[in-house]
Amino acid sequence: MVSQTLLFMSLILFLGLNTFPVAHANYLNQDIDITWGDGRGNFLNNGTLLNLFLDQSSGSGFQSKAEYLYGKVDMQIKLVPGNSAGTVTTFYLKSQGLIWDEIDFEFLGNVSGDPYILHTNVYTQGKGDREQQFYLWFDPTAEFHNYSILWNPSHIVFYVDGKPIREFKNLEAMGVAYPRSQPMRMYGSLWNADDWATRGGLVKTNWSEGPFVASFMNYNSDNACVWSIDNGTTTTTPCSPSGSSSSSSSTSTSEWFSQRGMDSSSRKVLKWVQKKFMVYNYCQDKKRFWQGLPVECSAKKKNQNKNKNKNKNKKS
């Protein structure tokens, strides 16, 4: 199996040098380190493309060189094609330690012809259980698509091709923990999770279909506050409406950092995505949370009721 993987990787390397043109080169190898997989992760096209491989022996993964305390990060990803059941491709932010924060995109593979499930989660102080899952409105294996995380002091927003699909608000005033003090690093991986990933583990990985490959390109962390330690001193790039991040544009920094909520047009898109494509929402799982839904779920309902009352008053 390992030799088969090496042959397949060599073929992809040859094809990658010839068939993956990048209009605006973004050199992933300047911002990212491949951290595990024993050679199953490869930079191609002078570092503008990154392929991760999974075979029966191991998957592979990478992480950003920098850590961030707030930011907006983007990655273009093309997922494992064909029968990807049992595989999971990830793109996420995570802090260190036992009481960690984490913001997850996880793509759960499926048998040929069935859609991928996009699994999202938010961990605060080591506690997750905030899953929302979606089908995608396109084939994520046919070409690259853009996945983004916006994380600022007021809220976290997940985007797919620029469309908001999920928002997690800062509700610390209501006792809901929010990631605001632990710097996070960006991670990506391709690994086997056939004990749970596809139909709750009923469908296992078909290793005869492997090795499996997922591709990444055009990582953008320009709008992110870089946390660094130099000579024992911890510093961050200034992230405030009047300051600038690692981006050359203070205007773009102000836009994402100062954002307290989504505008009406973005809210409409969010509602459209969640109505048409959401397949699981922890805030609706009363059987799982039989002792009561999480606090942030009731906060959403209160806001919805307020908006309904406002609309009624306007009409009357």
Secondary structure, 3 states (H helix, E strand, C coil): CHHHHHHHHHHHHHHHHHHCCCCCCCCHHHHEEEEECCCCEEEEHHHCEEEEEECCCCCEEEEEEEEEEEEEEEEEEECCCCCCCCEEEEEEEECCCCCCCEEEEEEECCCCCCCCEEEEEEEECCECCCCEEECCCCCCCCCCEEEEEEECCCEEEEEECCEEEEEEECCHHHCCCCCCCCCEEEEEEEEECCCCCCHHHCCCCCHHHCCEEEEEEEEEEEEEEEEEEECCEEEECCCCCCCCCCCCCHHHHHHHHHCCCCCHHHHHHHHHHHHHHEEEEHHHCCCCCCCCCCHHHHHHHHHHHHHHHHHHHHHC
